[in-house]
Amino acid sequence: LRKASAIFLKSTFTLPVYLALVPVVGGVGIASLTELSFSWVAFLNAMGSNTAFSLRAIFSKIAMDKPQGENMGAANLYGVLTIMSFVGLLPFALAVEGPKLAAGWAASIAAGNTAEYLIKTSLVSGLFYYLYNEVAFLCLDNVHPITHAVGNTIKRVVIILASVVVFGTQMTFLNKVGSSLAIFGVLLYSLAKQYFPNKK
């Protein structure tokens, strides 16, 4: 994200700001660690997802800085991107997941769920996910993509802490250490951005 931001946005931070990202990323990694296993498939898919997220943020930020039309704000930009993504990915989704859809639906019905319940919860889940991403785009419209990425990263720690409060989930020692480190890293990042101005 740092290199892509420098190339496409012509904007870079100072070294202390980048160094402050290390405890954020490391802390989230430690907090999320639940088992000492490794899968190259999972790793490569995670890296692909992170790369796509970063590039989307950067190119969206470019589009936000130079809006194409009077009404193409952050919310409408996300709406257009969502429609384009849906049209582009629907054939792949049907090809890969389509054959499993009927079996999954039947298993859900067999587990005691009604068709009405499944449709309602699917629609509500989709609506909330769309609104969550729209709010993320509104935030991106007001901050640098790297700051946006930091917020998205620390979100994982917030989810862990929320699960402790709401569901009573027990935190392991690694969860506690990682969460504390990530929160401390966000503080360092904020202070570093304040005291070390951006490079142009």
Summary of the structure (lengths in Angstrom):
residues: 200
radius of gyration: 19.9
end to end distance: 16.5
largest distance: 59.7
contacts: 513
relative contact order: 0.20
helix: 80%
strand: 1%
